[in-house]
Amino acid sequence: MTAITLYHNPRCSKSRQALELLRSAGVEPELRLYLDTPPDSAELTALLGRLGMAPRQLLRSGESAYKEGNLKDPAIDDAALIAAMVAHPKLIERPIAVCAERAVVGRPPENVLELLA
């Protein structure tokens, strides 16, 4: 099996649940503590491609940086949204599990098990 990387925030219950599900399935993922080591714009763009998502879909709208940056404004383009997530990684929805060219958002946490099929 190809290795799985989990973009993980240990303070997030959904992220901890996704990690436990993978471990229970016999998989020890590589943990990417993305708040400590945020993805750059190229990595985030590639990640969005694997997810099949637009940048706006990956934003956490409840974060203060979302409100302060007025990121709800539909006139803000994808490049600016990606730049905001790079500058403020708390804006990135979590957890995200990546296996080769596939990725899923672990909301609900059981979504990460799709990568094992």
Phi and psi restraints in degrees (range 20) as a CNS / XPLOR table:
assign (resid 1 and name C) (resid 2 and name N)
       (resid 2 and name CA) (resid 2 and name C) 1.0 -71.3 20.0 2
assign (resid 2 and name N) (resid 2 and name CA)
       (resid 2 and name C) (resid 3 and name N) 1.0 147.4 20.0 2
assign (resid 2 and name C) (resid 3 and name N)
       (resid 3 and name CA) (resid 3 and name C) 1.0 -63.7 20.0 2
assign (resid 3 and name N) (resid 3 and name CA)
       (resid 3 and name C) (resid 4 and name N) 1.0 150.1 20.0 2
assign (resid 3 and name C) (resid 4 and name N)
       (resid 4 and name CA) (resid 4 and name C) 1.0 -112.1 20.0 2
assign (resid 4 and name N) (resid 4 and name CA)
       (resid 4 and name C) (resid 5 and name N) 1.0 133.8 20.0 2
assign (resid 4 and name C) (resid 5 and name N)
       (resid 5 and name CA) (resid 5 and name C) 1.0 -107.1 20.0 2
assign (resid 5 and name N) (resid 5 and name CA)
       (resid 5 and name C) (resid 6 and name N) 1.0 133.3 20.0 2
assign (resid 5 and name C) (resid 6 and name N)
       (resid 6 and name CA) (resid 6 and name C) 1.0 -114.4 20.0 2
assign (resid 6 and name N) (resid 6 and name CA)
       (resid 6 and name C) (resid 7 and name N) 1.0 115.0 20.0 2
assign (resid 6 and name C) (resid 7 and name N)
       (resid 7 and name CA) (resid 7 and name C) 1.0 -74.4 20.0 2
assign (resid 7 and name N) (resid 7 and name CA)
       (resid 7 and name C) (resid 8 and name N) 1.0 108.9 20.0 2
assign (resid 7 and name C) (resid 8 and name N)
       (resid 8 and name CA) (resid 8 and name C) 1.0 -124.8 20.0 2
assign (resid 8 and name N) (resid 8 and name CA)
       (resid 8 and name C) (resid 9 and name N) 1.0 141.0 20.0 2
assign (resid 8 and name C) (resid 9 and name N)
       (resid 9 and name CA) (resid 9 and name C) 1.0 -124.0 20.0 2
assign (resid 9 and name N) (resid 9 and name CA)
       (resid 9 and name C) (resid 10 and name N) 1.0 107.0 20.0 2
assign (resid 9 and name C) (resid 10 and name N)
       (resid 10 and name CA) (resid 10 and name C) 1.0 -62.2 20.0 2
assign (resid 10 and name N) (resid 10 and name CA)
       (resid 10 and name C) (resid 11 and name N) 1.0 -15.4 20.0 2
assign (resid 10 and name C) (resid 11 and name N)
       (resid 11 and name CA) (resid 11 and name C) 1.0 -84.8 20.0 2
assign (resid 11 and name N) (resid 11 and name CA)
       (resid 11 and name C) (resid 12 and name N) 1.0 -8.3 20.0 2
assign (resid 11 and name C) (resid 12 and name N)
       (resid 12 and name CA) (resid 12 and name C) 1.0 -95.4 20.0 2
assign (resid 12 and name N) (resid 12 and name CA)
       (resid 12 and name C) (resid 13 and name N) 1.0 125.3 20.0 2
assign (resid 12 and name C) (resid 13 and name N)
       (resid 13 and name CA) (resid 13 and name C) 1.0 -63.6 20.0 2
assign (resid 13 and name N) (resid 13 and name CA)
       (resid 13 and name C) (resid 14 and name N) 1.0 -38.8 20.0 2
assign (resid 13 and name C) (resid 14 and name N)
       (resid 14 and name CA) (resid 14 and name C) 1.0 -65.4 20.0 2
assign (resid 14 and name N) (resid 14 and name CA)
       (resid 14 and name C) (resid 15 and name N) 1.0 -38.2 20.0 2
assign (resid 14 and name C) (resid 15 and name N)
       (resid 15 and name CA) (resid 15 and name C) 1.0 -66.5 20.0 2
assign (resid 15 and name N) (resid 15 and name CA)
       (resid 15 and name C) (resid 16 and name N) 1.0 -43.0 20.0 2
assign (resid 15 and name C) (resid 16 and name N)
       (resid 16 and name CA) (resid 16 and name C) 1.0 -63.9 20.0 2
assign (resid 16 and name N) (resid 16 and name CA)
       (resid 16 and name C) (resid 17 and name N) 1.0 -39.2 20.0 2
assign (resid 16 and name C) (resid 17 and name N)
       (resid 17 and name CA) (resid 17 and name C) 1.0 -65.4 20.0 2
assign (resid 17 and name N) (resid 17 and name CA)
       (resid 17 and name C) (resid 18 and name N) 1.0 -41.9 20.0 2
assign (resid 17 and name C) (resid 18 and name N)
       (resid 18 and name CA) (resid 18 and name C) 1.0 -62.0 20.0 2
assign (resid 18 and name N) (resid 18 and name CA)
       (resid 18 and name C) (resid 19 and name N) 1.0 -42.9 20.0 2
assign (resid 18 and name C) (resid 19 and name N)
       (resid 19 and name CA) (resid 19 and name C) 1.0 -60.9 20.0 2
assign (resid 19 and name N) (resid 19 and name CA)
       (resid 19 and name C) (resid 20 and name N) 1.0 -45.1 20.0 2
assign (resid 19 and name C) (resid 20 and name N)
       (resid 20 and name CA) (resid 20 and name C) 1.0 -63.8 20.0 2
assign (resid 20 and name N) (resid 20 and name CA)
       (resid 20 and name C) (resid 21 and name N) 1.0 -39.3 20.0 2
assign (resid 20 and name C) (resid 21 and name N)
       (resid 21 and name CA) (resid 21 and name C) 1.0 -61.5 20.0 2
assign (resid 21 and name N) (resid 21 and name CA)
       (resid 21 and name C) (resid 22 and name N) 1.0 -44.4 20.0 2
assign (resid 21 and name C) (resid 22 and name N)
       (resid 22 and name CA) (resid 22 and name C) 1.0 -63.6 20.0 2
assign (resid 22 and name N) (resid 22 and name CA)
       (resid 22 and name C) (resid 23 and name N) 1.0 -44.7 20.0 2
assign (resid 22 and name C) (resid 23 and name N)
       (resid 23 and name CA) (resid 23 and name C) 1.0 -63.7 20.0 2
assign (resid 23 and name N) (resid 23 and name CA)
       (resid 23 and name C) (resid 24 and name N) 1.0 -38.6 20.0 2
assign (resid 23 and name C) (resid 24 and name N)
       (resid 24 and name CA) (resid 24 and name C) 1.0 -64.8 20.0 2
assign (resid 24 and name N) (resid 24 and name CA)
       (resid 24 and name C) (resid 25 and name N) 1.0 -26.7 20.0 2
assign (resid 24 and name C) (resid 25 and name N)
       (resid 25 and name CA) (resid 25 and name C) 1.0 -87.3 20.0 2
assign (resid 25 and name N) (resid 25 and name CA)
       (resid 25 and name C) (resid 26 and name N) 1.0 5.9 20.0 2
assign (resid 25 and name C) (resid 26 and name N)
       (resid 26 and name CA) (resid 26 and name C) 1.0 86.0 20.0 2
assign (resid 26 and name N) (resid 26 and name CA)
       (resid 26 and name C) (resid 27 and name N) 1.0 16.5 20.0 2
assign (resid 26 and name C) (resid 27 and name N)
       (resid 27 and name CA) (resid 27 and name C) 1.0 -112.1 20.0 2
assign (resid 27 and name N) (resid 27 and name CA)
       (resid 27 and name C) (resid 28 and name N) 1.0 128.3 20.0 2
assign (resid 27 and name C) (resid 28 and name N)
       (resid 28 and name CA) (resid 28 and name C) 1.0 -106.7 20.0 2
assign (resid 28 and name N) (resid 28 and name CA)
       (resid 28 and name C) (resid 29 and name N) 1.0 99.5 20.0 2
assign (resid 28 and name C) (resid 29 and name N)
       (resid 29 and name CA) (resid 29 and name C) 1.0 -73.8 20.0 2
assign (resid 29 and name N) (resid 29 and name CA)
       (resid 29 and name C) (resid 30 and name N) 1.0 156.5 20.0 2
assign (resid 29 and name C) (resid 30 and name N)
       (resid 30 and name CA) (resid 30 and name C) 1.0 -76.8 20.0 2
assign (resid 30 and name N) (resid 30 and name CA)
       (resid 30 and name C) (resid 31 and name N) 1.0 125.2 20.0 2
assign (resid 30 and name C) (resid 31 and name N)
       (resid 31 and name CA) (resid 31 and name C) 1.0 -90.1 20.0 2
assign (resid 31 and name N) (resid 31 and name CA)
       (resid 31 and name C) (resid 32 and name N) 1.0 129.3 20.0 2
assign (resid 31 and name C) (resid 32 and name N)
       (resid 32 and name CA) (resid 32 and name C) 1.0 -111.6 20.0 2
assign (resid 32 and name N) (resid 32 and name CA)
       (resid 32 and name C) (resid 33 and name N) 1.0 103.5 20.0 2
assign (resid 32 and name C) (resid 33 and name N)
       (resid 33 and name CA) (resid 33 and name C) 1.0 -79.5 20.0 2
assign (resid 33 and name N) (resid 33 and name CA)
       (resid 33 and name C) (resid 34 and name N) 1.0 82.3 20.0 2
assign (resid 33 and name C) (resid 34 and name N)
       (resid 34 and name CA) (resid 34 and name C) 1.0 -66.3 20.0 2
assign (resid 34 and name N) (resid 34 and name CA)
       (resid 34 and name C) (resid 35 and name N) 1.0 -17.6 20.0 2
assign (resid 34 and name C) (resid 35 and name N)
       (resid 35 and name CA) (resid 35 and name C) 1.0 -74.4 20.0 2
assign (resid 35 and name N) (resid 35 and name CA)
       (resid 35 and name C) (resid 36 and name N) 1.0 -30.0 20.0 2
assign (resid 35 and name C) (resid 36 and name N)
       (resid 36 and name CA) (resid 36 and name C) 1.0 -84.0 20.0 2
assign (resid 36 and name N) (resid 36 and name CA)
       (resid 36 and name C) (resid 37 and name N) 1.0 -36.2 20.0 2
assign (resid 36 and name C) (resid 37 and name N)
       (resid 37 and name CA) (resid 37 and name C) 1.0 -130.3 20.0 2
assign (resid 37 and name N) (resid 37 and name CA)
       (resid 37 and name C) (resid 38 and name N) 1.0 80.8 20.0 2
assign (resid 37 and name C) (resid 38 and name N)
       (resid 38 and name CA) (resid 38 and name C) 1.0 -67.3 20.0 2
assign (resid 38 and name N) (resid 38 and name CA)
       (resid 38 and name C) (resid 39 and name N) 1.0 149.9 20.0 2
assign (resid 38 and name C) (resid 39 and name N)
       (resid 39 and name CA) (resid 39 and name C) 1.0 -69.6 20.0 2
assign (resid 39 and name N) (resid 39 and name CA)
       (resid 39 and name C) (resid 40 and name N) 1.0 149.2 20.0 2
assign (resid 39 and name C) (resid 40 and name N)
       (resid 40 and name CA) (resid 40 and name C) 1.0 -85.0 20.0 2
assign (resid 40 and name N) (resid 40 and name CA)
       (resid 40 and name C) (resid 41 and name N) 1.0 179.1 20.0 2
assign (resid 40 and name C) (resid 41 and name N)
       (resid 41 and name CA) (resid 41 and name C) 1.0 -64.5 20.0 2
assign (resid 41 and name N) (resid 41 and name CA)
       (resid 41 and name C) (resid 42 and name N) 1.0 -37.2 20.0 2
assign (resid 41 and name C) (resid 42 and name N)
       (resid 42 and name CA) (resid 42 and name C) 1.0 -65.4 20.0 2
assign (resid 42 and name N) (resid 42 and name CA)
       (resid 42 and name C) (resid 43 and name N) 1.0 -43.8 20.0 2
assign (resid 42 and name C) (resid 43 and name N)
       (resid 43 and name CA) (resid 43 and name C) 1.0 -64.7 20.0 2
assign (resid 43 and name N) (resid 43 and name CA)
       (resid 43 and name C) (resid 44 and name N) 1.0 -42.6 20.0 2
assign (resid 43 and name C) (resid 44 and name N)
       (resid 44 and name CA) (resid 44 and name C) 1.0 -66.2 20.0 2
assign (resid 44 and name N) (resid 44 and name CA)
       (resid 44 and name C) (resid 45 and name N) 1.0 -38.2 20.0 2
assign (resid 44 and name C) (resid 45 and name N)
       (resid 45 and name CA) (resid 45 and name C) 1.0 -63.4 20.0 2
assign (resid 45 and name N) (resid 45 and name CA)
       (resid 45 and name C) (resid 46 and name N) 1.0 -43.5 20.0 2
assign (resid 45 and name C) (resid 46 and name N)
       (resid 46 and name CA) (resid 46 and name C) 1.0 -63.9 20.0 2
assign (resid 46 and name N) (resid 46 and name CA)
       (resid 46 and name C) (resid 47 and name N) 1.0 -40.3 20.0 2
assign (resid 46 and name C) (resid 47 and name N)
       (resid 47 and name CA) (resid 47 and name C) 1.0 -62.8 20.0 2
assign (resid 47 and name N) (resid 47 and name CA)
       (resid 47 and name C) (resid 48 and name N) 1.0 -43.6 20.0 2
assign (resid 47 and name C) (resid 48 and name N)
       (resid 48 and name CA) (resid 48 and name C) 1.0 -60.1 20.0 2
assign (resid 48 and name N) (resid 48 and name CA)
       (resid 48 and name C) (resid 49 and name N) 1.0 -38.9 20.0 2
assign (resid 48 and name C) (resid 49 and name N)
       (resid 49 and name CA) (resid 49 and name C) 1.0 -62.5 20.0 2
assign (resid 49 and name N) (resid 49 and name CA)
       (resid 49 and name C) (resid 50 and name N) 1.0 -43.1 20.0 2
assign (resid 49 and name C) (resid 50 and name N)
       (resid 50 and name CA) (resid 50 and name C) 1.0 -64.5 20.0 2
assign (resid 50 and name N) (resid 50 and name CA)
       (resid 50 and name C) (resid 51 and name N) 1.0 -35.7 20.0 2
assign (resid 50 and name C) (resid 51 and name N)
       (resid 51 and name CA) (resid 51 and name C) 1.0 -76.3 20.0 2
assign (resid 51 and name N) (resid 51 and name CA)
       (resid 51 and name C) (resid 52 and name N) 1.0 -22.4 20.0 2
assign (resid 51 and name C) (resid 52 and name N)
       (resid 52 and name CA) (resid 52 and name C) 1.0 70.0 20.0 2
assign (resid 52 and name N) (resid 52 and name CA)
       (resid 52 and name C) (resid 53 and name N) 1.0 36.2 20.0 2
assign (resid 52 and name C) (resid 53 and name N)
       (resid 53 and name CA) (resid 53 and name C) 1.0 -123.8 20.0 2
assign (resid 53 and name N) (resid 53 and name CA)
       (resid 53 and name C) (resid 54 and name N) 1.0 154.2 20.0 2
assign (resid 53 and name C) (resid 54 and name N)
       (resid 54 and name CA) (resid 54 and name C) 1.0 -85.7 20.0 2
assign (resid 54 and name N) (resid 54 and name CA)
       (resid 54 and name C) (resid 55 and name N) 1.0 154.2 20.0 2
assign (resid 54 and name C) (resid 55 and name N)
       (resid 55 and name CA) (resid 55 and name C) 1.0 -53.2 20.0 2
assign (resid 55 and name N) (resid 55 and name CA)
       (resid 55 and name C) (resid 56 and name N) 1.0 -39.5 20.0 2
assign (resid 55 and name C) (resid 56 and name N)
       (resid 56 and name CA) (resid 56 and name C) 1.0 -60.6 20.0 2
assign (resid 56 and name N) (resid 56 and name CA)
       (resid 56 and name C) (resid 57 and name N) 1.0 -31.1 20.0 2
assign (resid 56 and name C) (resid 57 and name N)
       (resid 57 and name CA) (resid 57 and name C) 1.0 -71.6 20.0 2
assign (resid 57 and name N) (resid 57 and name CA)
       (resid 57 and name C) (resid 58 and name N) 1.0 -19.1 20.0 2
assign (resid 57 and name C) (resid 58 and name N)
       (resid 58 and name CA) (resid 58 and name C) 1.0 -97.6 20.0 2
assign (resid 58 and name N) (resid 58 and name CA)
       (resid 58 and name C) (resid 59 and name N) 1.0 -1.1 20.0 2
assign (resid 58 and name C) (resid 59 and name N)
       (resid 59 and name CA) (resid 59 and name C) 1.0 -79.9 20.0 2
assign (resid 59 and name N) (resid 59 and name CA)
       (resid 59 and name C) (resid 60 and name N) 1.0 140.0 20.0 2
assign (resid 59 and name C) (resid 60 and name N)
       (resid 60 and name CA) (resid 60 and name C) 1.0 -91.7 20.0 2
assign (resid 60 and name N) (resid 60 and name CA)
       (resid 60 and name C) (resid 61 and name N) 1.0 104.0 20.0 2
assign (resid 60 and name C) (resid 61 and name N)
       (resid 61 and name CA) (resid 61 and name C) 1.0 -73.4 20.0 2
assign (resid 61 and name N) (resid 61 and name CA)
       (resid 61 and name C) (resid 62 and name N) 1.0 -12.3 20.0 2
assign (resid 61 and name C) (resid 62 and name N)
       (resid 62 and name CA) (resid 62 and name C) 1.0 -85.8 20.0 2
assign (resid 62 and name N) (resid 62 and name CA)
       (resid 62 and name C) (resid 63 and name N) 1.0 -6.8 20.0 2
assign (resid 62 and name C) (resid 63 and name N)
       (resid 63 and name CA) (resid 63 and name C) 1.0 -77.1 20.0 2
assign (resid 63 and name N) (resid 63 and name CA)
       (resid 63 and name C) (resid 64 and name N) 1.0 147.4 20.0 2
assign (resid 63 and name C) (resid 64 and name N)
       (resid 64 and name CA) (resid 64 and name C) 1.0 -61.2 20.0 2
assign (resid 64 and name N) (resid 64 and name CA)
       (resid 64 and name C) (resid 65 and name N) 1.0 -35.8 20.0 2
assign (resid 64 and name C) (resid 65 and name N)
       (resid 65 and name CA) (resid 65 and name C) 1.0 -63.7 20.0 2
assign (resid 65 and name N) (resid 65 and name CA)
       (resid 65 and name C) (resid 66 and name N) 1.0 -28.1 20.0 2
assign (resid 65 and name C) (resid 66 and name N)
       (resid 66 and name CA) (resid 66 and name C) 1.0 -66.2 20.0 2
assign (resid 66 and name N) (resid 66 and name CA)
       (resid 66 and name C) (resid 67 and name N) 1.0 -47.7 20.0 2
assign (resid 66 and name C) (resid 67 and name N)
       (resid 67 and name CA) (resid 67 and name C) 1.0 -69.8 20.0 2
assign (resid 67 and name N) (resid 67 and name CA)
       (resid 67 and name C) (resid 68 and name N) 1.0 -44.5 20.0 2
assign (resid 67 and name C) (resid 68 and name N)
       (resid 68 and name CA) (resid 68 and name C) 1.0 -64.1 20.0 2
assign (resid 68 and name N) (resid 68 and name CA)
       (resid 68 and name C) (resid 69 and name N) 1.0 -33.9 20.0 2
assign (resid 68 and name C) (resid 69 and name N)
       (resid 69 and name CA) (resid 69 and name C) 1.0 -87.0 20.0 2
assign (resid 69 and name N) (resid 69 and name CA)
       (resid 69 and name C) (resid 70 and name N) 1.0 0.7 20.0 2
assign (resid 69 and name C) (resid 70 and name N)
       (resid 70 and name CA) (resid 70 and name C) 1.0 51.2 20.0 2
assign (resid 70 and name N) (resid 70 and name CA)
       (resid 70 and name C) (resid 71 and name N) 1.0 42.1 20.0 2
assign (resid 70 and name C) (resid 71 and name N)
       (resid 71 and name CA) (resid 71 and name C) 1.0 -71.8 20.0 2
assign (resid 71 and name N) (resid 71 and name CA)
       (resid 71 and name C) (resid 72 and name N) 1.0 -6.8 20.0 2
assign (resid 71 and name C) (resid 72 and name N)
       (resid 72 and name CA) (resid 72 and name C) 1.0 -71.1 20.0 2
assign (resid 72 and name N) (resid 72 and name CA)
       (resid 72 and name C) (resid 73 and name N) 1.0 -22.4 20.0 2
assign (resid 72 and name C) (resid 73 and name N)
       (resid 73 and name CA) (resid 73 and name C) 1.0 -58.0 20.0 2
assign (resid 73 and name N) (resid 73 and name CA)
       (resid 73 and name C) (resid 74 and name N) 1.0 116.8 20.0 2
assign (resid 73 and name C) (resid 74 and name N)
       (resid 74 and name CA) (resid 74 and name C) 1.0 -66.6 20.0 2
assign (resid 74 and name N) (resid 74 and name CA)
       (resid 74 and name C) (resid 75 and name N) 1.0 -13.4 20.0 2
assign (resid 74 and name C) (resid 75 and name N)
       (resid 75 and name CA) (resid 75 and name C) 1.0 -77.0 20.0 2
assign (resid 75 and name N) (resid 75 and name CA)
       (resid 75 and name C) (resid 76 and name N) 1.0 -13.9 20.0 2
assign (resid 75 and name C) (resid 76 and name N)
       (resid 76 and name CA) (resid 76 and name C) 1.0 -73.9 20.0 2
assign (resid 76 and name N) (resid 76 and name CA)
       (resid 76 and name C) (resid 77 and name N) 1.0 124.0 20.0 2
assign (resid 76 and name C) (resid 77 and name N)
       (resid 77 and name CA) (resid 77 and name C) 1.0 -81.8 20.0 2
assign (resid 77 and name N) (resid 77 and name CA)
       (resid 77 and name C) (resid 78 and name N) 1.0 171.0 20.0 2
assign (resid 77 and name C) (resid 78 and name N)
       (resid 78 and name CA) (resid 78 and name C) 1.0 -59.1 20.0 2
assign (resid 78 and name N) (resid 78 and name CA)
       (resid 78 and name C) (resid 79 and name N) 1.0 -40.6 20.0 2
assign (resid 78 and name C) (resid 79 and name N)
       (resid 79 and name CA) (resid 79 and name C) 1.0 -61.5 20.0 2
assign (resid 79 and name N) (resid 79 and name CA)
       (resid 79 and name C) (resid 80 and name N) 1.0 -40.2 20.0 2
assign (resid 79 and name C) (resid 80 and name N)
       (resid 80 and name CA) (resid 80 and name C) 1.0 -69.6 20.0 2
assign (resid 80 and name N) (resid 80 and name CA)
       (resid 80 and name C) (resid 81 and name N) 1.0 -36.4 20.0 2
assign (resid 80 and name C) (resid 81 and name N)
       (resid 81 and name CA) (resid 81 and name C) 1.0 -66.4 20.0 2
assign (resid 81 and name N) (resid 81 and name CA)
       (resid 81 and name C) (resid 82 and name N) 1.0 -41.9 20.0 2
assign (resid 81 and name C) (resid 82 and name N)
       (resid 82 and name CA) (resid 82 and name C) 1.0 -63.7 20.0 2
assign (resid 82 and name N) (resid 82 and name CA)
       (resid 82 and name C) (resid 83 and name N) 1.0 -42.8 20.0 2
assign (resid 82 and name C) (resid 83 and name N)
       (resid 83 and name CA) (resid 83 and name C) 1.0 -60.7 20.0 2
assign (resid 83 and name N) (resid 83 and name CA)
       (resid 83 and name C) (resid 84 and name N) 1.0 -38.5 20.0 2
assign (resid 83 and name C) (resid 84 and name N)
       (resid 84 and name CA) (resid 84 and name C) 1.0 -65.1 20.0 2
assign (resid 84 and name N) (resid 84 and name CA)
       (resid 84 and name C) (resid 85 and name N) 1.0 -40.6 20.0 2
assign (resid 84 and name C) (resid 85 and name N)
       (resid 85 and name CA) (resid 85 and name C) 1.0 -68.9 20.0 2
assign (resid 85 and name N) (resid 85 and name CA)
       (resid 85 and name C) (resid 86 and name N) 1.0 -35.0 20.0 2
assign (resid 85 and name C) (resid 86 and name N)
       (resid 86 and name CA) (resid 86 and name C) 1.0 -66.6 20.0 2
assign (resid 86 and name N) (resid 86 and name CA)
       (resid 86 and name C) (resid 87 and name N) 1.0 -42.7 20.0 2
assign (resid 86 and name C) (resid 87 and name N)
       (resid 87 and name CA) (resid 87 and name C) 1.0 -72.0 20.0 2
assign (resid 87 and name N) (resid 87 and name CA)
       (resid 87 and name C) (resid 88 and name N) 1.0 -31.5 20.0 2
assign (resid 87 and name C) (resid 88 and name N)
       (resid 88 and name CA) (resid 88 and name C) 1.0 -132.1 20.0 2
assign (resid 88 and name N) (resid 88 and name CA)
       (resid 88 and name C) (resid 89 and name N) 1.0 79.0 20.0 2
assign (resid 88 and name C) (resid 89 and name N)
       (resid 89 and name CA) (resid 89 and name C) 1.0 -60.4 20.0 2
assign (resid 89 and name N) (resid 89 and name CA)
       (resid 89 and name C) (resid 90 and name N) 1.0 -16.1 20.0 2
assign (resid 89 and name C) (resid 90 and name N)
       (resid 90 and name CA) (resid 90 and name C) 1.0 -62.0 20.0 2
assign (resid 90 and name N) (resid 90 and name CA)
       (resid 90 and name C) (resid 91 and name N) 1.0 -19.4 20.0 2
assign (resid 90 and name C) (resid 91 and name N)
       (resid 91 and name CA) (resid 91 and name C) 1.0 -72.2 20.0 2
assign (resid 91 and name N) (resid 91 and name CA)
       (resid 91 and name C) (resid 92 and name N) 1.0 -16.7 20.0 2
assign (resid 91 and name C) (resid 92 and name N)
       (resid 92 and name CA) (resid 92 and name C) 1.0 -80.4 20.0 2
assign (resid 92 and name N) (resid 92 and name CA)
       (resid 92 and name C) (resid 93 and name N) 1.0 125.7 20.0 2
assign (resid 92 and name C) (resid 93 and name N)
       (resid 93 and name CA) (resid 93 and name C) 1.0 -59.9 20.0 2
assign (resid 93 and name N) (resid 93 and name CA)
       (resid 93 and name C) (resid 94 and name N) 1.0 146.7 20.0 2
assign (resid 93 and name C) (resid 94 and name N)
       (resid 94 and name CA) (resid 94 and name C) 1.0 -140.2 20.0 2
assign (resid 94 and name N) (resid 94 and name CA)
       (resid 94 and name C) (resid 95 and name N) 1.0 162.9 20.0 2
assign (resid 94 and name C) (resid 95 and name N)
       (resid 95 and name CA) (resid 95 and name C) 1.0 -78.8 20.0 2
assign (resid 95 and name N) (resid 95 and name CA)
       (resid 95 and name C) (resid 96 and name N) 1.0 161.2 20.0 2
assign (resid 95 and name C) (resid 96 and name N)
       (resid 96 and name CA) (resid 96 and name C) 1.0 -123.5 20.0 2
assign (resid 96 and name N) (resid 96 and name CA)
       (resid 96 and name C) (resid 97 and name N) 1.0 127.9 20.0 2
assign (resid 96 and name C) (resid 97 and name N)
       (resid 97 and name CA) (resid 97 and name C) 1.0 -109.8 20.0 2
assign (resid 97 and name N) (resid 97 and name CA)
       (resid 97 and name C) (resid 98 and name N) 1.0 135.8 20.0 2
assign (resid 97 and name C) (resid 98 and name N)
       (resid 98 and name CA) (resid 98 and name C) 1.0 -127.1 20.0 2
assign (resid 98 and name N) (resid 98 and name CA)
       (resid 98 and name C) (resid 99 and name N) 1.0 133.4 20.0 2
assign (resid 98 and name C) (resid 99 and name N)
       (resid 99 and name CA) (resid 99 and name C) 1.0 -138.9 20.0 2
assign (resid 99 and name N) (resid 99 and name CA)
       (resid 99 and name C) (resid 100 and name N) 1.0 110.0 20.0 2
assign (resid 99 and name C) (resid 100 and name N)
       (resid 100 and name CA) (resid 100 and name C) 1.0 56.5 20.0 2
assign (resid 100 and name N) (resid 100 and name CA)
       (resid 100 and name C) (resid 101 and name N) 1.0 -119.6 20.0 2
assign (resid 100 and name C) (resid 101 and name N)
       (resid 101 and name CA) (resid 101 and name C) 1.0 -96.6 20.0 2
assign (resid 101 and name N) (resid 101 and name CA)
       (resid 101 and name C) (resid 102 and name N) 1.0 7.4 20.0 2
assign (resid 101 and name C) (resid 102 and name N)
       (resid 102 and name CA) (resid 102 and name C) 1.0 -111.0 20.0 2
assign (resid 102 and name N) (resid 102 and name CA)
       (resid 102 and name C) (resid 103 and name N) 1.0 150.9 20.0 2
assign (resid 102 and name C) (resid 103 and name N)
       (resid 103 and name CA) (resid 103 and name C) 1.0 -152.1 20.0 2
assign (resid 103 and name N) (resid 103 and name CA)
       (resid 103 and name C) (resid 104 and name N) 1.0 152.6 20.0 2
assign (resid 103 and name C) (resid 104 and name N)
       (resid 104 and name CA) (resid 104 and name C) 1.0 -140.9 20.0 2
assign (resid 104 and name N) (resid 104 and name CA)
       (resid 104 and name C) (resid 105 and name N) 1.0 150.4 20.0 2
assign (resid 104 and name C) (resid 105 and name N)
       (resid 105 and name CA) (resid 105 and name C) 1.0 -89.6 20.0 2
assign (resid 105 and name N) (resid 105 and name CA)
       (resid 105 and name C) (resid 106 and name N) 1.0 129.8 20.0 2
assign (resid 105 and name C) (resid 106 and name N)
       (resid 106 and name CA) (resid 106 and name C) 1.0 -82.4 20.0 2
assign (resid 106 and name N) (resid 106 and name CA)
       (resid 106 and name C) (resid 107 and name N) 1.0 55.4 20.0 2
assign (resid 106 and name C) (resid 107 and name N)
       (resid 107 and name CA) (resid 107 and name C) 1.0 -132.6 20.0 2
assign (resid 107 and name N) (resid 107 and name CA)
       (resid 107 and name C) (resid 108 and name N) 1.0 98.3 20.0 2
assign (resid 107 and name C) (resid 108 and name N)
       (resid 108 and name CA) (resid 108 and name C) 1.0 -73.3 20.0 2
assign (resid 108 and name N) (resid 108 and name CA)
       (resid 108 and name C) (resid 109 and name N) 1.0 163.6 20.0 2
assign (resid 108 and name C) (resid 109 and name N)
       (resid 109 and name CA) (resid 109 and name C) 1.0 -55.5 20.0 2
assign (resid 109 and name N) (resid 109 and name CA)
       (resid 109 and name C) (resid 110 and name N) 1.0 -29.4 20.0 2
assign (resid 109 and name C) (resid 110 and name N)
       (resid 110 and name CA) (resid 110 and name C) 1.0 -61.4 20.0 2
assign (resid 110 and name N) (resid 110 and name CA)
       (resid 110 and name C) (resid 111 and name N) 1.0 -18.7 20.0 2
assign (resid 110 and name C) (resid 111 and name N)
       (resid 111 and name CA) (resid 111 and name C) 1.0 -57.4 20.0 2
assign (resid 111 and name N) (resid 111 and name CA)
       (resid 111 and name C) (resid 112 and name N) 1.0 -29.9 20.0 2
assign (resid 111 and name C) (resid 112 and name N)
       (resid 112 and name CA) (resid 112 and name C) 1.0 -63.6 20.0 2
assign (resid 112 and name N) (resid 112 and name CA)
       (resid 112 and name C) (resid 113 and name N) 1.0 -23.8 20.0 2
assign (resid 112 and name C) (resid 113 and name N)
       (resid 113 and name CA) (resid 113 and name C) 1.0 -69.9 20.0 2
assign (resid 113 and name N) (resid 113 and name CA)
       (resid 113 and name C) (resid 114 and name N) 1.0 -17.6 20.0 2
assign (resid 113 and name C) (resid 114 and name N)
       (resid 114 and name CA) (resid 114 and name C) 1.0 -60.1 20.0 2
assign (resid 114 and name N) (resid 114 and name CA)
       (resid 114 and name C) (resid 115 and name N) 1.0 -28.0 20.0 2
assign (resid 114 and name C) (resid 115 and name N)
       (resid 115 and name CA) (resid 115 and name C) 1.0 -74.1 20.0 2
assign (resid 115 and name N) (resid 115 and name CA)
       (resid 115 and name C) (resid 116 and name N) 1.0 -13.8 20.0 2
assign (resid 115 and name C) (resid 116 and name N)
       (resid 116 and name CA) (resid 116 and name C) 1.0 -88.0 20.0 2
assign (resid 116 and name N) (resid 116 and name CA)
       (resid 116 and name C) (resid 117 and name N) 1.0 -13.9 20.0 2
